[in-house]
Amino acid sequence: MTARLDTIRTARHGFVDTVEGLTEAEFDHGTTLCSAWAPRDVLAHLIGTAEALGLWLGGRTVSDVQIG
């Protein structure tokens, strides 16, 4: 599980670094792998997913939960 979490953390840090390097115009209108979404949309999706995960965990950590 630790290797998987390390991979996720690395990917998220890379995403944040990318977003921080965007101009305002790129953030609002830039292209992403999700062709209908600008970087702003992808970030909003990730924030929503993180909030939903927090609610699902209900105070537990990811390590406390058996996944798959």
N, C-alpha and C positions, 0 to 999 in steps of 0.2 A: 504494500500500500504506500510506503514512503516514497518509492521511486515514482509512482504514478502522481503523487502529490507534488513532488519536486518538478516533474514535467509540467504540470498544470501551473505551478508558481512561475516557472521560467517563461512559459508562454504568456501568462498575464503580465509579467514585468515587461516583456518585449512589446506587448500591445500598448501598455501605458507609455513606454518610451516613444513609440511611434506616434501615438495621439498627442503627446506633449510637444512633439516636433512639427506638428501641422500648423499652418496658418489658420486664421479664423475661416477664411474662404474654403480651404481644403477640408477643414473639420465639418463644415456645413454642406459641402457639395462634392467632396472628393470621392473617388471610386474605391470600392471594396470588393472582396470575393463574393459578397452578396450584392449582385448588380443593382438591385432596387434600393439598397440602403447606402447612405452616406456614413462616414465614420461616426458622426453623432448618433445615428440610429443603432449602430453596432454597440457603442458604449452604453446606450440606454438599455438595450437588450441584456447586456452582461450585468448591469446593475440590477435589473429586475430579476434575473436568474439568481444572483447572489442573495437578494432579499428573500426570494421564495425558498431557497435552500436553508437560509437561517430559520425561517418559520417552520420548515419541515423538520429540521434538527431539534427544534424546541429546547435549546440550551445545551444539547449534546455537541460534541465535536465530531468531525468527519471520522476520526479514528474510532469513536464509540459505536459507529453504525456499520453493520455488515452490509456491504454492497456486492451484489452479484455473487 
